[in-house]
């Protein structure tokens, strides 16, 4: 009875374990990248300028008045520790550009 019990246990284990594995073996699903959506537009607190690139010596695209509504597109931290934001003014006919945060 001992060998019969041992073989039945082995056979039962051999039939159950493969059902737990996916068809491709032990592949894992990669987590999906999720981006946080902003809650609303940003507003400038003081007068600033919209620049072509995230550098203080970059050409100025257009000046922005205090209270201008902006949509944040990207953030970037420079080597000197400063932070820049790539924004799009919500007013029509205004280009996208960089402001220093």
C-alpha positions as CSV (number, residue, x, y, z in Angstrom):
1,X,0.0,0.0,0.0
2,X,2.9,2.3,0.6
3,X,4.2,2.5,-3.0
4,X,0.6,2.9,-4.3
5,X,0.0,5.9,-1.9
6,X,3.3,7.4,-2.9
7,X,2.7,7.1,-6.6
8,X,-0.9,8.4,-6.3
9,X,0.4,11.5,-4.4
10,X,3.1,12.1,-7.0
11,X,0.6,11.7,-9.9
12,X,-1.8,14.1,-8.2
13,X,0.9,16.7,-7.7
14,X,2.1,16.3,-11.3
15,X,-1.4,17.0,-12.6
16,X,-2.2,20.0,-10.3
17,X,1.1,22.0,-10.5
18,X,1.0,22.6,-14.3
19,X,-2.5,24.1,-14.0
20,X,-1.0,26.8,-11.8
21,X,1.6,27.9,-14.4
22,X,0.7,30.1,-17.4
23,X,1.0,28.8,-20.9
24,X,4.3,30.6,-21.5
25,X,6.0,29.2,-18.4
26,X,6.7,31.5,-15.5
27,X,6.2,34.8,-17.4
28,X,5.2,37.8,-15.3
29,X,3.1,40.7,-16.5
30,X,4.9,44.0,-16.4
31,X,3.1,46.7,-14.5
32,X,1.4,49.3,-16.7
33,X,2.9,52.8,-16.5
34,X,0.4,55.2,-15.1
35,X,0.7,58.9,-15.2
36,X,-1.1,61.2,-12.8
37,X,-3.5,63.6,-14.4
38,X,-3.4,67.2,-13.2
39,X,-6.4,68.6,-11.4
40,X,-6.5,71.8,-13.3
41,X,-4.5,74.6,-14.9
42,X,-1.6,76.3,-13.2
43,X,-1.5,80.1,-12.8
44,X,1.6,82.3,-12.7
45,X,2.0,84.2,-9.5
46,X,4.2,86.9,-10.9
47,X,5.3,88.2,-14.3
48,X,7.7,85.7,-16.0
49,X,8.9,84.8,-19.5
50,X,8.3,81.8,-21.6
51,X,11.7,80.5,-22.9
52,X,12.6,78.3,-25.9
53,X,14.7,75.9,-23.7
54,X,15.2,75.3,-20.0
55,X,18.2,77.6,-19.7
56,X,18.4,81.1,-18.3
57,X,20.3,82.3,-21.4
58,X,17.7,80.8,-23.8
59,X,15.8,83.1,-26.1
60,X,12.5,84.5,-24.8
61,X,9.4,83.4,-26.7
62,X,6.9,85.7,-25.0
63,X,6.4,87.4,-21.6
64,X,3.7,86.1,-19.4
65,X,1.6,88.3,-17.1
66,X,0.8,87.4,-13.5
67,X,-2.3,85.1,-13.4
68,X,-1.7,83.5,-16.8
69,X,-3.3,80.1,-17.0
70,X,-0.9,77.3,-18.0
71,X,-1.1,73.6,-18.7
72,X,1.9,71.6,-17.3
73,X,3.3,69.3,-19.9
74,X,6.6,68.2,-18.4
75,X,9.0,68.9,-15.5
76,X,12.8,68.9,-15.6
77,X,15.4,69.3,-12.9
78,X,18.7,70.8,-14.1
79,X,22.2,70.0,-12.8
80,X,22.3,73.1,-10.7
81,X,19.3,72.0,-8.6
82,X,16.8,74.3,-10.3
83,X,13.5,73.0,-11.7
84,X,11.9,74.0,-15.0
85,X,8.4,73.4,-16.3
86,X,7.4,72.9,-19.9
87,X,4.0,74.6,-20.2
88,X,1.4,75.6,-22.7
89,X,-0.5,78.8,-22.1
90,X,-4.3,78.2,-22.3
91,X,-4.7,81.4,-24.2
92,X,-5.0,81.0,-28.0
93,X,-2.0,81.7,-30.3
94,X,0.6,81.3,-27.5
95,X,3.5,78.8,-28.1
96,X,4.7,76.2,-25.7
97,X,7.8,76.9,-23.7
98,X,9.8,76.6,-20.5
99,X,9.4,78.6,-17.3
100,X,11.6,78.4,-14.2
101,X,9.7,76.9,-11.2
